[in-house]
């Protein structure tokens, strides 16, 4: 056991030469080598177990232990070996970090910046040459022209069908409203419908959107190459307009019949087909929203081409954003690794400083506690108070606590 280790500091051996026999012998200051518990017991007896004497003895043990370790070259080499290993490990870490830092700073960061600049140039090129994506140089102009025409056609269809639906469903014609224009376009259609009731107003305000929706459906069927549905939609819208035109021209015809003294036949489909007013009403609406559907189709096609440009630009902008995040991460990595290299170098400097002197180990604590064991034994046998024993124990533990930190330093 370490506590039974023979004293070599406080009880150093000395050599005595016998002149008569010319032989060399060794003896100690005492008759035999004593262990630390024994030495503690003896010293307590010499110093009457005083607390001041205990402090002096602990300090003496500490100083002798340090000197012994310093003089022991084999022990010093053993204590320094872990420091040298740590230095080599940290040098290896530094080499790996510096290699990575060089790669990041000379290859990865410049390459990422180059990619960002290339994407910016691509975006600029797309904006200057959109036809490379759309295949049409005038698609943006076509889009705005289409929107402009669609706006006024939509206003026309709203006015026409609101007036026409009011004339067909609710209006009572008078003698001065026998003309086609007067019978269809009623400047006060909305006002009169409002006066007649909210339901009538809602009908004449919403029915134009039925015809606009038909024009939109024709666009969708044509876009999806659904030719049968497209032709069917044309037929349905033509039939719808025909019924509306028939209703209006019938009212005009019946008004003329009422005011005439001749025997006029009842209004019929054959009569309607032969009346120019019938076809004028049909084409004033049907032809316009038929055209509206085609212009809407061209406008959406132009928008789609513009949208391709926007999508292409957004995709490259997203790539730039991702690369900027990657660039920031690379810079952060470089900074962290540079900081780590600095920390390794600082630690290597400390370790090298440790190797320049002597390193003290902590195993002397066992010697101190062994000495304290002997000292406390004497105090108990001598009938010392429990308070003195407790205080002596605290002195020993405080001394060990303080010297434990100090023993890691170079002396």
C-alpha positions in Angstrom: 0.0 0.0 0.0 1.1 3.6 -0.7 0.5 4.5 3.0 3.2 2.0 4.0 5.7 3.6 1.6 9.0 4.2 3.4 9.9 7.8 4.0 12.7 8.9 1.7 12.3 12.6 2.1 12.0 13.3 5.8 14.1 10.3 6.7 16.7 10.3 4.0 19.5 7.7 4.3 23.1 8.7 4.7 26.2 6.8 3.9 28.9 6.1 6.6 32.3 4.8 5.7 34.1 2.5 8.2 37.8 3.7 8.0 39.1 0.5 9.6 37.3 -1.9 7.4 37.0 0.4 4.4 33.4 -0.8 3.9 30.4 1.3 3.1 27.2 1.0 5.1 23.9 3.0 5.2 21.8 3.9 8.1 19.0 6.3 8.7 18.5 9.2 11.1 16.3 6.7 12.9 17.1 3.1 13.6 14.8 2.0 10.8 12.7 3.4 8.0 9.3 4.5 9.1 6.0 4.6 7.2 4.0 7.8 7.0 1.4 6.7 9.6 4.3 5.9 12.0 6.0 9.2 11.2 2.7 11.0 11.8 2.3 9.4 15.2 6.0 10.2 16.2 5.7 13.8 15.0 2.5 14.3 16.9 4.2 13.1 20.1 7.1 15.4 19.6 4.9 18.4 18.9 2.2 17.5 21.4 -0.4 17.3 18.6 -0.6 21.0 18.2 -2.5 22.4 15.1 0.4 24.7 14.3 2.8 21.8 14.4 0.5 19.8 12.1 0.5 22.6 9.5 4.3 22.7 9.6 4.6 19.0 9.1 2.1 18.9 6.2 4.1 21.7 4.5 7.4 19.8 5.0 5.9 16.6 3.5 4.7 18.6 0.5 8.1 20.2 -0.1 10.0 17.0 0.3 7.6 15.2 -2.0 8.0 17.8 -4.8 11.8 17.7 -4.5 11.8 13.9 -4.6 9.7 13.8 -7.8 11.8 16.5 -9.5 14.9 14.6 -8.8 13.4 11.3 -10.2 14.2 11.5 -13.9 12.4 8.2 -14.7 9.2 9.5 -12.9 9.5 12.8 -14.7 9.7 11.1 -18.0 6.6 9.0 -17.1 4.7 12.1 -16.1 5.7 14.0 -19.2 4.7 11.3 -21.7 1.0 12.1 -21.6 1.8 15.7 -22.3 3.9 14.8 -25.3 1.1 12.5 -26.6 -1.4 15.4 -26.2 0.9 17.7 -28.1 1.2 15.2 -31.0 -2.6 14.7 -31.0 -3.2 18.5 -31.1 -0.6 18.9 -33.9 -2.5 16.2 -35.9 -5.7 18.1 -35.3 -4.1 21.3 -36.4 -2.8 19.7 -39.6 -6.3 18.4 -40.5 -8.0 21.7 -39.6 -5.5 23.7 -41.6 -5.9 21.4 -44.6 -9.7 21.8 -44.4 -9.4 25.6 -43.9 -7.2 25.9 -47.0 -9.7 23.8 -49.1 -12.6 25.9 -47.9 -10.9 29.2 -48.5 -9.1 28.4 -51.8 -11.6 26.0 -53.4 -15.1 25.8 -52.0 -15.8 29.5 -51.2 -14.4 30.8 -54.6 -16.4 28.0 -56.4 -19.6 29.0 -54.6 -19.1 32.7 -55.3 -18.5 31.8 -59.0 -21.7 29.8 -59.1 -23.6 32.8 -57.6 -22.2 35.2 -60.2 -23.0 32.8 -63.0 -26.6 32.5 -61.8 -26.9 36.3 -61.7 -25.6 36.5 -65.2 -28.1 33.8 -66.3 -31.0 35.9 -64.8 -29.8 39.0 -66.6 -29.5 37.0 -69.9 -33.1 35.6 -69.5 -34.5 39.1 -69.0 -32.7 40.4 -72.0 -33.5 37.4 -74.2 -36.8 36.0 -73.0 -37.5 34.4 -76.5 -34.9 31.7 -75.7 -37.4 30.3 -73.2 -40.7 31.4 -74.7 -39.7 31.2 -78.4 -41.6 34.5 -78.9 -40.1 38.0 -78.7 -43.5 39.7 -78.5 -45.2 37.6 -75.9 -45.2 40.4 -73.2 -46.6 42.9 -75.7 -49.2 40.3 -76.8 -50.2 39.8 -73.2 -50.8 43.4 -72.4 -52.7 44.0 -75.7 -54.9 40.9 -74.9 -55.6 42.2 -71.4 -56.6 45.6 -72.8 -59.0 44.1 -75.4 -60.4 41.7 -72.9 -61.3 44.4 -70.5 -63.3 46.4 -73.0 -64.9 43.3 -74.4 -66.0 42.2 -70.9 -67.5 45.6 -70.3 -69.4 45.4 -73.7 -70.7 41.9 -72.9 -71.8 43.0 -69.5 -73.7 46.0 -70.9 -75.1 44.1 -73.8 -76.4 41.0 -71.9 -77.7 42.9 -69.0 -79.7 45.1 -71.3 -80.7 42.2 -73.6 -81.8 40.0 -70.7 -83.8 42.9 -69.2 -85.5 43.4 -72.6 -86.2 39.7 -73.1 -87.5 38.9 -69.6 -88.9 42.0 -68.0 -89.3 44.9 -70.4 -92.6 45.9 -71.9 -92.1 47.6 -75.3 -93.8 50.8 -76.4 -94.5 52.1 -79.8 -91.4 54.2 -79.9 -89.1 51.2 -79.1 -89.6 49.1 -82.1 -86.1 49.5 -83.4 -83.5 46.9 -82.6 -81.1 49.3 -80.8 -83.9 50.7 -78.7 -85.2 47.3 -77.9 -81.8 45.8 -76.8 -79.8 48.7 -75.3 -81.7 50.3 -72.5 -79.6 52.9 -70.7 -81.8 52.5 -67.6 -81.9 48.8 -67.5 -80.1 48.5 -64.1 -82.1 51.4 -62.6 -85.4 49.9 -63.8 -84.5 46.4 -62.5 -83.6 47.9 -59.1 -86.9 49.7 -59.0 -88.7 46.4 -59.9 -86.9 44.4 -57.1 -83.6 43.1 -55.9 -84.1 39.6 -57.5 -84.6 41.2 -60.9 -81.5 43.4 -60.4 -79.4 40.3 -59.4 -80.5 38.4 -62.5 -79.6 41.1 -65.0 -76.3 41.8 -63.2 -75.3 38.1 -63.1 -76.6 36.8 -66.4 -73.7 38.4 -68.4 -71.3 36.2 -66.5 -73.1 33.1 -67.8 -72.1 34.1 -71.3 -68.6 35.0 -70.2 -68.3 31.7 -68.5 -69.3 30.0 -71.8 -66.5 31.8 -73.5 -64.1 30.7 -70.8 -65.2 27.1 -71.2 -64.6 27.3 -74.9 -61.1 28.4 -74.1 -60.5 25.5 -71.7 -61.9 22.9 -74.1 -59.7 24.2 -76.9 -56.7 24.3 -74.6 -57.2 20.7 -73.5 -57.9 19.6 -77.2 -61.4 18.5 -76.2 -62.9 19.2 -79.7 -66.2 17.5 -79.1 -66.9 19.5 -76.0 -65.7 22.6 -77.8 -68.2 22.2 -80.6 -70.9 21.3 -78.2 -70.3 24.5 -76.2 -70.5 26.5 -79.4 -73.8 24.9 -80.2 -75.2 25.5 -76.7 -74.2 29.2 -76.6 -75.5 29.8 -80.1 -78.8 28.2 -79.0 -78.9 30.3 -75.9 -78.3 33.5 -77.9 -81.0 32.4 -80.5 -83.6 32.0 -77.8 -82.7 35.4 -76.3 -82.9 37.0 -79.8 -86.2 35.2 -80.6 -87.7 36.5 -77.4 -86.7 40.1 -78.1 -87.7 40.1 -81.8 -91.0 38.4 -80.9 -91.9 41.3 -78.6 -91.0 43.8 -81.3 -93.1 41.8 -83.9 -96.1 41.5 -81.6 -96.0 45.2 -80.9 -96.0 45.9 -84.7 -98.8 43.4 -85.1 -100.9 45.1 -82.5 -100.5 48.5 -84.0 -101.2 47.3 -87.6 -104.6 47.1 -89.2 -103.5 44.3 -91.5 -103.9 40.6 -90.9 -100.3 39.7 -89.8 -99.5 36.0 -89.0 -98.2 34.9 -85.6 -94.5 35.1 -85.0 -92.6 31.8 -85.7 -89.1 30.4 -86.0 -89.3 30.6 -89.8 -90.2 34.3 -89.5 -87.4 34.9 -87.0 -84.8 33.3 -89.3 -85.8 35.6 -92.1 -85.6 38.8 -90.0 -82.3 40.7 -90.0 -82.9 41.8 -86.4 -82.9 38.2 -85.2 -79.4 37.6 -86.6 -78.1 41.1 -85.5 -79.0 40.3 -81.9 -77.4 36.9 -82.1 -74.1 38.2 -83.5 -74.0 41.3 -81.4 -73.6 38.9 -78.4 -72.5 35.4 -79.7 -69.8 36.7 -82.0 -68.4 39.0 -79.4 -68.0 36.5 -76.6 -66.8 33.9 -79.2 -64.1 36.4 -80.0 -63.6 37.0 -76.3 -62.9 33.3 -75.8 -60.2 33.3 -78.5 -58.6 36.5 -77.3 -58.6 35.1 -73.7 -56.9 32.0 -75.1 -54.2 34.0 -76.8 -53.8 36.2 -73.7 -53.4 33.2 -71.4 -50.9 31.6 -73.8 -48.8 34.8 -73.6 -49.2 34.9 -69.8 -48.0 31.2 -69.7 -44.9 32.1 -71.7 -44.2 35.1 -69.4 -44.8 32.8 -66.5 -42.1 30.4 -67.8 -39.7 33.3 -67.6 -40.8 34.1 -64.1 -40.5 30.5 -63.0 -37.0 30.2 -64.6 -35.9 33.4 -62.8 -37.4 32.3 -59.5 -35.7 29.0 -59.8 -32.3 30.6 -60.3 -33.0 33.1 -57.5 -33.8 30.2 -55.2 -30.5 28.6 -56.2 -28.7 31.8 -55.4 -30.4 31.9 -52.0 -29.3 28.4 -51.3 -25.7 29.1 -52.4 -25.6 32.3 -50.2 -26.7 30.2 -47.3 -24.0 27.6 -48.2 -21.4 30.4 -48.5 -22.3 31.7 -45.1 -22.0 28.2 -43.7 -18.5 27.8 -45.3 -17.3 31.1 -43.8 -18.6 30.1 -40.4 -16.9 26.8 -40.7 -13.6 28.5 -41.6 -13.9 30.9 -38.6 -14.7 28.1 -36.2 -11.8 26.0 -37.5 -9.4 29.0 -37.3 -10.5 29.5 -33.7 -10.0 25.8 -33.0 -6.5 26.0 -34.4 -5.7 29.0 -32.2 -7.0 27.1 -29.2 -4.8 24.1 -30.1 -1.8 26.3 -30.4 -2.4 27.9 -27.1 -2.8 24.5 -25.4 0.4 23.2 -27.1 2.3 26.3 -25.8 1.0 25.4 -22.3 2.1 21.8 -22.7 5.5 22.7 -24.0 5.9 25.0 -21.0 5.1 22.1 -18.8 7.8 20.0 -20.4 10.4 22.6 -19.8 10.2 22.1 -16.1 9.2 19.4 -13.7 5.8 17.9 -13.3 4.4 17.0 -9.9 1.9 14.1 -9.6 -1.0 14.0 -7.1 -0.1 10.7 -5.4 1.4 12.5 -2.5 -2.2 12.9 -1.2 -2.0 9.3 0.0 1.1 10.1 1.9 -0.6 13.1 3.6 -3.6 11.1 4.6 -1.2 8.4 5.9 0.6 10.9 8.0 -2.7 12.4 9.2 -3.8 8.9 10.3 -0.8 8.6 12.6 -1.2 12.1 13.9 -4.9 11.6 14.7 -4.1 8.3 16.4 -1.7 10.0 18.8 -4.3 12.7 19.5 -6.9 10.2 20.4 -4.6 8.2 22.6 -3.5 11.4 24.3 -7.2 12.3 25.1 -7.4 15.4 22.9 -10.8 17.0 22.6 -13.2 16.1 19.8 -13.1 19.7 18.7 -9.3 19.5 18.3 -9.6 16.3 16.3 -12.3 17.8 14.1 -10.2 20.9 13.5 -7.1 18.9 12.7 -9.1 16.8 10.1 -10.3 20.1 8.5 -6.7 21.4 8.3 -5.6 18.2 6.5 -8.5 18.2 4.0 -8.1 22.0 3.2 -4.4 21.4 2.7 -5.0 18.6 0.3 -7.6 20.6 -1.6 -5.2 23.6 -2.1 -2.2 21.5 -3.1 -4.2 19.3 -5.5 -4.5 22.3 -7.9 -1.0 23.4 -7.4 0.5 20.0 -8.1 -0.8 20.2 -11.8 1.5 23.2 -12.3 5.2 23.1 -13.1 7.5 23.9 -10.2 
